[in-house]
Each structure stands twice: as structure tokens, then as C-alpha cells.
Amino acid sequence: MIVAPGNMDETIEQFAPLDPELFDMLAKSRMIIICGPGGVGKTTSAAALGVVAARHFPKRVLVLTVDPARRLATALGLGTIGNAEVPVELAGAKGSLDIAMIDTKASWDDMVRRHAPDGVTRDRVLGNDLYKTLTSRFVHSHDYVVTERLYDARESGVYDLVVVDTPPSRSALSVLDAPRRMEQFFSSRLLKLLTAPTQSRLLSLASRPFFIVADRILGAAFLSDIAEFFTLFRTMEGPVVSRARRVGALLSDPATSYVVVTSPEPVAMQEAGYLVEELRRRGHRLDAVVTNRLVPSRLATGAAERAEALIEGNPLHDVERASRDAADAPLTTATRRALAAAEREIANIANQHAAALAEIRRWGARVLMSESRGGDITDVTSLLALGEALRT
């Protein structure tokens, strides 16, 4: 059931246990674009934010992913998802939640049907062999259609919040830059050369050396497909460029938030820091950095002290007391040493993570922390718990 948007003036206390900073971001944003290195929990974080938003706010929420590994479906406990939106059951939710995985080929076909000047041109583009290859086999062919799809979702009026899970690392920047590149492509010299045979005689003569070389390298048949495809594609220049500009404006809209997800490991932080800089350079509003896989505070607090107590043989130490309760025998010296080494390792990791958090805070964005959790996240309940546990 779709729940209509309600009054967002309700107090934060009504939405406990959400962190105030998390509440603020979810309340104000109409689109949240998730970026980050691979393997840091980016897709799971996107799903968790979508679940929390639908659970605590009277919003119609859509989570979009371009992840072909289908981790979003796994995180939500679903067998599979595709290009069409799929509703997700969420008990006790104030809003509603849909998910979809962007199908590159289907999205390109939709774009052609939308922008083609007539049915003949549409069918010729869809039937062109080069078009089929480009939209089915080339990874970067998804960049622009991803932005088209998120634009449709945001502007359709069906959803109040769209959470977008982008490709890992710097591939996300390629998606964000796609509208600008599409504009540049239509004004490029390359497009003029590719479509020259169908243009004026003067252009054809000027580009003849290009086609002589291309014909020798690619073959006449393939070159013909290229010329036909780009000639047909050029007929859509007006609506495509206009749409690209609107998409670009949406990506920089104040109601569009950007969230970078990282872990406290040095390699992940280096990549996340680069993404933070690039997002700001492009004029996008960085709303938060989610830092996953932090050592749990219940383990980190007092770890160094517990290690010393184990070495000193303190009979009041919690670990020894628990062992006596279970086995009615004191800890051996070897066991004490092993436990002390484990506690010291926890303390060292906690110190490293604290230093990492201090560095991330210097990036100037709000930081949402997520501690390591046992087991895989494979259902909505686990995602809700993960999202509600985010803290500044």
C-alpha cells in the first residue's frame, strides 16, 4: 500500500531510536546518492537507509541499484530483482519501500522510445547491430541511462525519496559526469565525422581521409553500422541534450544528498577521501560519510585494562569470573596469555579505528558510524537494525 507523505514537523523523539543527524538527512532529502569503494558495505548501507526511511517516515521510498552482483536482492532476502520496481514488505512501516536493479539494455530501449522523432527512426535504432552491441556488452554504456532512470524516479511524483546505489569507487563519478559528457558528445567533431556521409558534400570530402583509414581497420560493413547508428542517434539530439541538462541540474539540486561509504582501512579511506574531494569539486552536496565495520564499543572499551588484569592474575576479572562460573576452575597461565593477547589486539584495532575516524571527521562532513555485526545481512529486519544503529 502506498502511504501519502505526511507532516515532517514531528519531533525527533517520536522517531527514536534514530540518531538526530540521520533523522535530519532522511527527513530533508529527496534523493540520496551512495558512493564508495567496493567491499565496504556500500550496497547494504543503501538498502539500510531505504528501509529506515520507509519505516520511520511517511515516505514512498525507492532504492535503485546498478550492482550486477545482486547484493541488494540478497540483503533484502529476495530471490531476484530487475528493471521493474518490486515492493518490499516492511511490517509497521509509516511509508512504503520499492526496489529495482537498473537493466542497461531495457533502460536504453526506453530512452530511444522516448526521444526518437518517429516510429521508423525508433525501430531502426533498436534494430541496429552496433546499438545492440553497445547497450548489451559495454560496461560504460550504463552511465547515462542510470542518470535517466533516477531522473524519472525523482520527477515522476511516485516517490518521495530515491536512494541510488552507484557502482563502486570512481565508476560512480563516471555516472555523475554522464549528462555533461552526453552534451559534449553531440557537439563533438567525432560525431560530425561519423555522420559525415549523410551530411553535406563538403563535410564528406573533409572527412574522407578518416573513413579511408577506418574502412581499412574496421571493415566496410562495421563502418556502415557505425555511420547508420550515429546518424539515427543524432536525430534525437534536441530532446536528449535538453534532458541531459535537466538531469545534470537534478544531480546538483540542494535536495539531492551524497553519502560516501567507507571502512576504517587505509586503502578504503584513501579512495573514499578522493570521492569526497571530487564530489565537492563538482558542486555536489556531501551530506555524510558512513564508516562501516568499526570494532564494537562493547569490546573496545576497557580492552587494554582487561589485558593487563589477565596478565596480573586479577581474580575479579570478568573473563576469569565467567570461566569459573562455567567450569568451576581458574584460568590457566596459557589461557590467560592467549586472552590477554586477544584483548591487546582489540585495543590496537580500536586505536587504529579511532585515528581513522578522526581523519574522516577532518573531511568536514557529518560522520555516521556503524559497528561490525555478526552474521550476514539477508533480510529486512537485519537491515532495519543496521540502519537504526547508525550513530554520529
FENDARA-V521187 format. One record per residue. N is the residue number from 1. SS is DSSP state (hx for helix, st for strand, lp for the rest). OMEGA is omega as a letter, one per 40 degrees, with the letter a starting at -180 (999 if undefined). Layout:
# FENDARA-V521187
n	ss	omega
N	SS	OMEGA
N	SS	OMEGA
This chain:
# FENDARA-V521187
n	ss	omega
1	lp	i
2	lp	i
3	lp	a
4	lp	i
5	lp	a
6	lp	a
7	lp	a
8	lp	a
9	lp	a
10	lp	a
11	lp	i
12	hx	a
13	hx	i
14	hx	a
15	hx	i
16	lp	e
17	lp	a
18	lp	i
19	lp	a
20	hx	a
21	hx	i
22	hx	i
23	hx	a
24	hx	a
25	hx	a
26	hx	a
27	hx	a
28	hx	a
29	lp	i
30	lp	i
31	st	i
32	st	a
33	st	a
34	st	i
35	st	i
36	st	i
37	lp	i
38	lp	i
39	lp	a
40	lp	a
41	lp	a
42	hx	a
43	hx	i
44	hx	i
45	hx	i
46	hx	i
47	hx	a
48	hx	i
49	hx	i
50	hx	i
51	hx	a
52	hx	i
53	hx	a
54	hx	a
55	hx	a
56	hx	a
57	lp	i
58	lp	a
59	lp	i
60	st	a
61	st	i
62	st	i
63	st	i
64	st	i
65	st	i
66	lp	a
67	lp	a
68	lp	i
69	lp	i
70	lp	i
71	hx	i
72	hx	i
73	hx	i
74	hx	a
75	hx	a
76	lp	i
77	lp	a
78	lp	a
79	lp	a
80	lp	i
81	lp	a
82	lp	a
83	lp	i
84	lp	i
85	lp	i
86	st	i
87	st	i
88	st	i
89	lp	a
90	lp	a
91	lp	i
92	lp	a
93	lp	i
94	lp	a
95	lp	i
96	st	a
97	st	i
98	st	i
99	st	i
100	st	i
101	st	a
102	lp	i
103	lp	a
104	hx	a
105	hx	a
106	hx	a
107	hx	i
108	hx	i
109	hx	i
110	hx	a
111	hx	i
112	hx	i
113	hx	a
114	hx	a
115	hx	a
116	lp	a
117	lp	i
118	lp	a
119	hx	a
120	hx	i
121	hx	i
122	hx	a
123	hx	i
124	hx	i
125	hx	a
126	hx	a
127	hx	a
128	lp	a
129	hx	i
130	hx	i
131	hx	a
132	hx	a
133	hx	a
134	hx	a
135	hx	a
136	hx	a
137	hx	a
138	lp	a
139	hx	a
140	hx	i
141	hx	a
142	hx	a
143	hx	a
144	hx	a
145	hx	i
146	hx	a
147	hx	i
148	hx	a
149	hx	a
150	hx	i
151	hx	i
152	hx	a
153	hx	a
154	hx	a
155	hx	a
156	lp	a
157	lp	a
158	lp	a
159	lp	i
160	lp	i
161	st	i
162	st	i
163	st	a
164	st	i
165	st	a
166	lp	i
167	lp	a
168	lp	i
169	lp	a
170	lp	i
171	hx	i
172	hx	i
173	hx	i
174	hx	i
175	hx	a
176	hx	a
177	hx	a
178	hx	i
179	hx	i
180	hx	i
181	hx	i
182	hx	i
183	hx	a
184	hx	a
185	hx	a
186	hx	i
187	lp	a
188	lp	i
189	hx	a
190	hx	a
191	hx	i
192	hx	i
193	hx	a
194	hx	a
195	lp	a
196	hx	a
197	hx	a
198	hx	a
199	lp	a
200	lp	i
201	hx	a
202	hx	i
203	hx	a
204	hx	i
205	hx	a
206	hx	a
207	hx	a
208	hx	i
209	hx	i
210	hx	a
211	hx	i
212	hx	i
213	hx	a
214	hx	a
215	hx	a
216	hx	a
217	hx	a
218	hx	a
219	lp	a
220	hx	a
221	hx	a
222	hx	i
223	hx	i
224	hx	i
225	hx	i
226	hx	a
227	hx	a
228	hx	a
229	hx	a
230	hx	i
231	hx	i
232	hx	a
233	hx	a
234	hx	i
235	lp	a
236	lp	a
237	hx	a
238	hx	a
239	hx	a
240	hx	i
241	hx	i
242	hx	i
243	hx	a
244	hx	i
245	hx	i
246	hx	i
247	hx	i
248	hx	i
249	hx	i
250	hx	a
251	hx	i
252	lp	a
253	lp	i
254	lp	i
255	lp	i
256	st	a
257	st	i
258	st	i
259	st	i
260	st	i
261	st	i
262	st	i
263	st	a
264	lp	i
265	lp	a
266	hx	a
267	hx	i
268	hx	a
269	hx	i
270	hx	i
271	hx	i
272	hx	i
273	hx	i
274	hx	i
275	hx	i
276	hx	a
277	hx	a
278	hx	i
279	hx	i
280	hx	i
281	hx	i
282	lp	i
283	lp	i
284	lp	a
285	lp	i
286	st	a
287	st	a
288	st	i
289	st	i
290	st	a
291	st	a
292	st	i
293	st	i
294	st	i
295	lp	a
296	lp	a
297	hx	a
298	hx	i
299	hx	a
300	hx	a
301	lp	i
302	lp	a
303	hx	a
304	hx	i
305	hx	i
306	hx	i
307	hx	i
308	hx	a
309	hx	i
310	hx	a
311	hx	a
312	hx	i
313	lp	i
314	lp	a
315	lp	a
316	lp	a
317	lp	a
318	hx	a
319	hx	a
320	hx	a
321	hx	i
322	hx	i
323	hx	i
324	hx	i
325	hx	a
326	hx	a
327	hx	a
328	lp	i
329	lp	i
330	lp	i
331	lp	i
332	lp	i
333	hx	a
334	hx	i
335	hx	i
336	hx	a
337	hx	i
338	hx	i
339	hx	i
340	hx	i
341	hx	i
342	hx	i
343	hx	i
344	hx	i
345	hx	i
346	hx	i
347	hx	i
348	hx	i
349	hx	i
350	hx	i
351	hx	i
352	hx	i
353	hx	i
354	hx	i
355	hx	i
356	hx	i
357	hx	i
358	hx	i
359	hx	a
360	hx	i
361	hx	i
362	lp	i
363	lp	i
364	lp	i
365	lp	i
366	st	a
367	st	i
368	st	a
369	st	i
370	st	a
371	st	i
372	lp	a
373	lp	i
374	lp	i
375	lp	i
376	lp	i
377	lp	a
378	lp	i
379	lp	a
380	hx	a
381	hx	i
382	hx	i
383	hx	i
384	hx	i
385	hx	i
386	hx	a
387	hx	a
388	hx	a
389	lp	i
390	lp	a
391	st	i
392	lp	999
